[in-house]
Amino acid sequence: MSDHEPISMADACNVLEREGWLATRPADFREAFLAAGRLRTFAAGEQISTAGDGADVGPGVYGVVAGQVAALPAFGAPDAPTAVLYNPGHWTGYAPLFGGPRVIHVRAITPATILSISFSEARRMLNARPEWWQNLALLVFETSVANGIVLTDLLLSRSDRRLAAMLLHHAGCRHAGQAHPIHLSQEDVGATARLSRHPTRQLLQAFEARGWISQSYRCIHILAPEQLRTLVDSGEPHGPSS
């Protein structure tokens, strides 16, 4: 279990009413969804949900309330790096609602708190109000779009642009929003951008020298997200590349 300070249900609901998918949904659905949830805490490194699990295993549908968690690919080689980080306001775990298994592993990177809604309770609410299924459909759509943007950014040929894009994705501010700290090592961050250790270190040092990021042990803070977005989206050179 997590060793960070406990979060009240009221504070958890406040976070999820402000951030992410649920914050954009109609008030009646949002209130019912939050009321059905319960808080669960996880220590850094602890598994939250596992790819392949069905509706009878795991925390159900859940939103990140505090901390940072990593999505790990379940396909391909077992040593594949972290795909992307999830920050407060992100929801996942919904696949079994539609009859399929979970398709990613999710693990706490820092001590983390989630709000989970069991599949039985979610189905009860959705079947009582069939029009509410469209809210879940929107979550699936938004997640698919976000994943598509990550994949598109990874096709960028220049290493500085790829790394800048992945920093923005991990911080939860690719196009807008608050930049969350990135709790990954330099090597882990570089791996998500298809870079080895040396070029990753060079690029991060260059970004830091420009005042775009700051670094500490296993943590990167984005200080100038607009500058990183300009680098990613304009294609103009802003530093060393390969």
Summary of the structure (lengths in Angstrom):
residues: 242
radius of gyration: 18.3
end to end distance: 42.8
largest distance: 56.5
contacts: 754
relative contact order: 0.13
helix: 43%
strand: 18%
